[in-house]
Amino acid sequence: MLILASNSATRKALLAGAGLQFESSPPLIDERLEEAAVLGKGPAAVARHLAEVKALAVSRLHPGRIVIGADQILSLAGEILHKPADLEAAKQQLARLRGKTHRLSCGIALARDSAVLWSDIGEADLTMRDFSDTERDA
C-alpha cells in the first residue's frame, strides 16, 4: 500500500478522490533547513527537493513500501513566499500579490527503501485580481 508522507487533508483528499488506498505518515524534517540547502536554485528546485526529502524520510521508516512526498512553493518574481505567521502578515502578503502574477511550483516524488524512484515538478502562473484594502480586510 502507498504511504503519503504528509498529514495534509487536501493531499489525502486528492489521493482518496483518485481511488488510491494509502496510509499517512508525516515526515519529521525541518523544512526551512532543507529549503536553505537548495535556495539559490529557485522555487521549483526547492519544491522538488522538499518533496524528495519528505518521501525519503518516510521511506526509511517503512522498508519496501512506496512513499509519495509533495510540496508546494509560492513565489513572486522569484522570491519564495511562506505561509503568513499571523493575520497582519497575511494582509501584507495579499497586498503584495494583488494585481500581480505569481507562480505555484509543485514538487512530487516517489521513494522506496531510501531511494528516489521518480520526481517531477509542475508549475502554474496565477494572477490575482486587484482589490481594495476593504475587500482584503473583510
C-alpha positions in Angstrom: 0.0 0.0 0.0 1.1 3.5 -0.8 2.2 5.8 2.0 1.6 9.6 1.8 4.4 11.5 3.5 2.0 14.1 4.8 -0.9 14.8 7.1 -2.4 17.3 4.7 -6.2 17.0 4.5 -6.0 18.3 0.9 -3.4 15.8 -0.2 -5.3 13.0 1.5 -8.5 14.0 -0.3 -6.7 14.1 -3.7 -5.4 10.5 -3.3 -8.7 9.3 -2.0 -10.5 11.0 -4.8 -8.2 9.2 -7.3 -9.3 5.9 -5.8 -6.0 5.1 -4.2 -5.6 3.2 -1.0 -2.9 4.7 1.2 -1.7 5.3 4.7 -0.5 8.7 6.0 2.8 9.2 7.8 4.0 12.8 8.2 7.8 13.3 7.8 9.9 14.6 10.7 12.0 17.1 8.8 12.9 20.8 9.2 11.5 22.3 6.0 13.3 25.6 6.4 16.7 23.9 6.9 16.0 21.7 3.9 14.9 24.7 1.8 18.1 26.5 2.6 20.1 23.6 1.1 18.8 24.5 -2.4 17.5 28.0 -2.0 19.8 29.6 -4.7 18.4 27.2 -7.3 14.9 28.7 -7.5 11.4 27.9 -6.2 10.9 24.9 -8.5 14.1 23.2 -7.2 13.0 23.9 -3.7 9.6 22.3 -4.3 11.2 19.2 -5.8 13.9 18.9 -3.1 11.3 19.1 -0.3 9.1 16.5 -1.9 12.1 14.2 -2.3 13.3 14.8 1.3 9.8 14.1 2.7 9.4 10.9 0.7 12.9 9.7 1.6 12.4 10.4 5.3 9.2 8.3 5.5 10.6 5.6 3.2 13.4 4.9 5.8 10.7 4.1 8.4 8.8 1.8 6.1 11.2 -0.6 4.2 9.8 -2.0 0.9 6.9 0.5 0.8 6.4 3.1 -1.9 6.1 6.6 -0.4 4.8 9.7 -2.1 6.1 13.1 -1.0 4.9 16.5 -2.2 5.4 20.2 -1.6 4.2 23.5 -3.0 6.2 26.7 -3.2 4.6 30.1 -3.9 6.8 32.7 -5.4 6.5 36.3 -6.7 9.2 37.5 -9.1 11.4 34.6 -8.0 11.0 35.3 -4.3 9.6 32.5 -2.2 6.6 33.5 -0.1 6.0 31.4 3.0 2.7 30.9 4.9 2.0 34.1 6.8 2.6 33.8 10.6 -0.4 35.8 11.6 -3.3 37.9 10.3 -1.2 41.1 9.8 1.4 39.1 7.8 -1.4 37.6 5.7 -2.8 41.1 4.9 0.7 42.3 3.8 1.2 39.2 1.6 -2.2 39.7 0.0 -1.3 43.3 -0.7 1.9 42.2 -2.4 0.1 39.7 -4.6 -2.9 41.7 -5.7 -3.0 42.7 -9.3 0.2 40.5 -10.0 1.0 37.2 -11.4 2.7 34.7 -9.0 3.9 31.2 -9.5 2.9 28.0 -7.7 5.6 25.3 -8.0 4.5 21.8 -7.0 7.1 19.1 -6.4 6.2 15.4 -6.2 8.4 12.4 -5.5 8.2 8.6 -5.1 10.7 6.8 -2.9 11.3 3.3 -1.7 14.0 1.9 0.6 15.7 5.3 0.9 16.0 5.9 -2.8 14.1 8.3 -5.0 12.4 6.3 -7.8 10.9 9.3 -9.6 10.3 13.0 -9.1 8.8 15.9 -11.1 7.7 19.5 -10.9 4.5 21.2 -12.1 4.2 24.9 -12.2 1.2 27.3 -12.7 1.2 31.0 -13.1 -1.7 32.6 -11.2 -2.9 36.1 -11.5 -4.7 37.7 -8.5 -7.2 40.3 -9.3 -6.7 43.8 -7.9 -8.9 44.5 -4.8 -9.3 47.2 -2.2 -7.9 47.2 1.3 -11.5 47.0 2.5 -12.1 43.8 0.5 -8.8 42.4 1.8 -9.7 43.1 5.4 -13.1 41.5 5.0 
